[in-house]
Amino acid sequence: MTSPDNRSRRSVVTVCASGHPRSGHEQASQAWVARRLAELAGWEYAGAYDPANPPPLRPYFVPDDTLTAAQAARLGIVDEDDLFGGVVPHAFVASKVITHALPRECASIPEGWRSELGERLRPVVLDGFSVFCPQSAGLAGRELLARGGAIRLKPAQARGGNGQRRVDCPGTLDEALAALDRLELQEHGMVLEQDLVDATTCSVGQVRIAGMVLSYLGTQHQAPDREGLEVYTGSRLHVVAGDYAALEPVATDAMQRHALDCARRYDAAVEAVHPGFFASRRNYDVIAGHDAHGNWRCGVLEQSWRLGGASPAEIVALDALLSGRLAGARSPLPATRATIPRTSPRRRRRCTSAIRSHRVDRC
């Protein structure tokens, strides 16, 4: 891992790309990440981006969401060196709907959909379909239920497991589909996917900034929400300097090795099918568990190419690895563990407390 390349200084700015109202916690978290990235890269932090009053140096953007190619072009973003996040050719490419193919008889297909991606991803994901209309959802749901076991209905825009519903028979499927917002389904889509039991979710990811590259592999903590569904509450990550290949010594058991392989193949497939895609921040959620027939399964659930729940831990780990290099650490750098502990919902709303709770330990 090299020192930051600050020969061309930048102004690090935040930008709201999602168009949705954000809580004070979300805004503070975004600003904290941007400020720390500026410090680590030897750049300056310039606050929220204002196109009418641009910063003095070339901007480096920290958006709150994955950008479309059109959004990136308006901001002057040309490659991964210009932002902490990702750029996709179409908005739906940033959501979980790209993980699965469409049903055979699909009445609604978004512009820019590439059917070959679903075929490429089939070996590294669970059984499932992506849909954009109630009719297709009904057919896909019945086909999956007929294979045995419960399935999950996952709105494309939901994050952290929120908004999901578990169904185990055609009757509850029909009830769930009847409650859907048809316009939202048509615009954003939904995933129907087999449910696993005794499951563990892994995180595989990578961050690139100012000539520095780190990759990580770890497990997520989950807890039941008000409806009894498991939602994300924290992660423990093993972080190394270098690309995904540097994670191979860290993947010490079969589950971790499978998770790493699935994430790398998913990442490569998206790049091959969507050449306009690029990202400096990549995160893949990979689940491993047993299906209704007792078979062990492992597959990518979804991707994230934006500021995410693990981003503060990524920044803390980047600081630790960089500090080791500057202090004369031997090459290659030792792995680092970055932990986001499980916290109560009230505490998670308090950005300062959450940020202070990250800790980094040398392995």
Summary of the structure (lengths in Angstrom):
residues: 363
radius of gyration: 20.3
end to end distance: 17.0
largest distance: 63.3
contacts: 1202
relative contact order: 0.15
helix: 34%
strand: 29%
